[in-house]
Amino acid sequence: MLTIKGTYKNGKIILVETPAEVSESKVLVTFLETKEINLKERGIGETQAAELRGKLNTIAEDWNRPEMDVYDVD
């Protein structure tokens, strides 16, 4: 059994990595709860949130690398 993180968006599953030795396989998909962030509670408006997303997109590729998981706090 192999587990790989991914994201479901617009009917497609995007994996963060490609399994090296798997060309075809049956899979199970588990949808994890996503936390909604209340921007108003944090004093952030839609425009400011969009600006922040734009700035953070510049580091998204590095941030989402599997080896960065060691910094995740649950």
Phi, psi and omega in degrees: 000143181227136178242131178227134178288152178196181180227138175262124181209128178054042176081005181234151176254124180250115181274147179282345176209159179261128179295127187294318188251021181239118178257333178204139181195152170284150182224159169243138179242126178247123179272121179272150178295139173250139181273127174279136179257124179274104183297321181299321178298333181262003178071029182242132177269171181300319181295315179295321178297318178297319178296317178297317178300318179299317179293319182287336178300335180293337179250002186302318182299313178293318183299324184270005177293142183306324182291347177281351180301336180298341181268356180289138177241122180264000000 
